[in-house]
Amino acid sequence: MNVLTWLATNIFGVPAFLIGIIVLLGLLLQKKTTSQTVSGTFKAMIGFLIINAGAGIIVGALNIFQPMWAEVFGLKAGSLGKFLGQTDFNIKFGSAVTLAMFLGFLINVLLARFTKFKYIYLTGHMMFWTTSIFAGIIVNTVGKDNVSFVGLVAFLSIFMGLYWTFQPALVQPFMRKVTGGNAIALGHTSASVAILSALLGKVFGNKENDSEKIKLPKGLEFLRDSNVITALTMGLLFIVGAIFITLKGTPESHALIKQASGQNFIMYSIIQSFTFAGGIAVVLLGVKMFIGEIVPAFNGIATRLVPGAIPALDCPVVFTFAPNAVILGFLGAFFGALIWLVVIGNTVSYVFVPTMIVLFFHGATAGVFGNSTGGVRGALIGGFVTSTVVAWGQYIMVHFLISSTIPDTAMWAADNDMFVLGPIVKFLAHLLF
C-alpha cells in the first residue's frame, strides 16, 4: 500500500510525469528508436512545465491590466477574489486532466472506428485547454474537496470523447464549402462561431462580393503574426488605460502608479503589455513542445485503428483558402472587442480582457466561414460575432463558472466552444457529482 501511495503521489499525481508516461507508451507502441523515444518523452514533460511558467507571467501582467481598467471605469468590485490559479490547479488536478485527455482521445478513436463519424481530433493544445477549463468548472461547482479523482476523470473522458467526435462532424457541411472537399475537418474550439458565421453570412452577406477579390497592401502583412498583434493591441489598451490613470488623480490611481516604482507609469504599462505578449509566447512554446510529441503518439494509434479516418485539425488549415477573409475576420473581432470592453465595463462592471490570441485565430476562422457564404460582409460579421461570444462568454465564465478555480486562465485560454458548453458542464456537474 505504501508503494502504491508513493506512486500515486510522486508519479501519477504529477502531471509532467504522467504526460511523459503517456508519450513514452505511444512512442514505444510505434516502435520508435531509443533516441526518438527519449527525446519525445523529455520534450513533452519540459513543454508542460514551460506552460506553467508562462501562465505565471501572464497572471502578473493581468494583475496590472485588470485593476487599471477597473479604475478607468470606476469599478469598486473589480477584484477576482481568491482562486486557485492555473499553476496550483495543475498541481492538484493536472493528473486528472491529463489522464482524461488521453482516455477521451481513445473514446474519440473508438467512436470513429465503430460509427459513421470518422473524425479524429488532433488539435492537441485545444484538447488540453478545453479539458482544463471544463475540469475547472466541475471543481468550482462541486468544491475542490468534494471531487473524486476517478469521478472527474470518468466524466471528462466521456464528455471530451463525445465533443472531439461530434464537433468536427457538425462543422463539416460548412467546412466543405470552404475547402471544396472532404479530406480534412476542423478540430478547434472556434467551431461554434464558425457555424454561426456561415449561417449569418448566408442571411446578411453577399457571396458574390468575395473577400479574395480584394487586394490588401503588403503593409498589413504583420497582422498575420499573432505575437505582434498581441503586443500591439494590448500595448494600445495599456497605454490608453495608463493615460486615464495618470490624469485621474484618485487614491486608487495613485496606488497603481506606485507599482511602477518610480518609472513613468505609461512606459511601465507598455512593458507590461509586452510582458503579457511574452507570457503567451512562452505558453505557446511549451504547448508546441508538449503537443509536438503527444499528438504523433496519438496519431500513430488512431491511424492504425481507424482506416479512412478524417483528421480534424487546427483552425489555420482554413486560412489558405481565404487569406483576405482572415484579416477581415480579425479586424471585425478586434473592433468588436473594443466596443464590448467599454459596454461590459459600464454595464456589468467587468473588465473584459480582449485576448488577441483568441480574437485572432477565432475571428480569422469565423471570417473564412462567413466569407464562404456571405463574402466581405460575412467575414466582418463573423469577426464581430466572435468578439461578442468571447466578451460575454468570458464574463459569464469568470464570474459564474470558474470563479474559485482558474478564472485567470479564462481570460486568455478559454474561448468560444468552452463558453457555449460551459453552462452544460456546470449543469451536469450538479446532476452527477
C-alpha positions, 0 to 999 in steps of 0.5 A: 500500500505504501508503494502504491501511495508513493506512486500515486503521489510522486508519479501519477499525481504529477502531471509532467510525469504522467504526460511523459508516461503517456508519450513514452507508451505511444512512442514505444507502441510505434516502435520508435528508436531509443533516441526518438523515444527519449527525446519525445518523452523529455520534450513533452514533460519540459513543454508542460512545465514551460506552460506553467511558467508562462501562465505565471507571467501572464497572471502578473501582467493581468494583475496590472491590466485588470485593476487599471481598467477597473479604475478607468471605469470606476469599478469598486468590485473589480477584484477576482477574489481568491482562486486557485490559479492555473499553476496550483490547479495543475498541481492538484488536478493536472493528473486528472486532466491529463489522464482524461485527455488521453482516455477521451482521445481513445473514446474519440478513436473508438467512436470513429472506428465503430460509427459513421463519424470518422473524425479524429481530433488532433488539435492537441493544445485545444484538447488540453485547454478545453479539458482544463477549463471544463475540469475547472468548472466541475471543481468550482461547482462541486468544491475542490474537496468534494471531487473524486479523482476517478469521478472527474476523470470518468466524466471528462473522458466521456464528455471530451470523447463525445465533443472531439467526435461530434464537433468536427462532424457538425462543422463539416457541411460548412467546412466543405464549402470552404475547402471544396472537399472532404479530406480534412475537418476542423478540430478547434474550439472556434467551431461554434462561431464558425457555424454561426458565421456561415449561417449569418453570412448566408442571411446578411452577406453577399457571396458574390462580393468575395473577400479574395477579390480584394487586394490588401497592401503588403503593409498589413502583412504583420497582422498575420503574426499573432505575437505582434498583434498581441503586443500591439493591441494590448500595448494600445489598451495599456497605454490608453488605460495608463493615460486615464490613470495618470490624469485621474488623480484618485487614491486608487490611481495613485496606488497603481502608479506606485507599482511602477516604482518610480518609472513613468507609469505609461512606459511601465504599462507598455512593458507590461503589455509586452510582458503579457505578449511574452507570457503567451509566447512562452505558453505557446512554446511549451504547448508546441513542445508538449503537443509536438510529441503527444499528438504523433503518439496519438496519431500513430494509434488512431491511424492504425485503428481507424482506416479512412479516418478524417483528421480534424485539425487546427483552425489555420488549415482554413486560412489558405483558402481565404487569406483576405477573409482572415484579416477581415475576420480579425479586424471585425473581432478586434473592433468588436472587442473594443466596443464590448470592453467599454459596454461590459465595463459600464454595464456589468462592471467587468473588465473584459480582457480582449485576448488577441490570441483568441480574437485572432485565430477565432475571428480569422476562422469565423471570417473564412466561414462567413466569407464562404457564404456571405463574402466581405460582409460575412467575414466582418460579421463573423469577426464581430460575432466572435468578439461578442461570444468571447466578451460575454462568454468570458464574463459569464465564465469568470464570474459564474463558472470558474470563479474559485478555480482558474478564472485567470486562465479564462481570460486568455485560454478559454474561448468560444466552444468552452463558453457555449458548453460551459453552462452544460458542464456546470449543469451536469456537474450538479446532476452527477457529482 
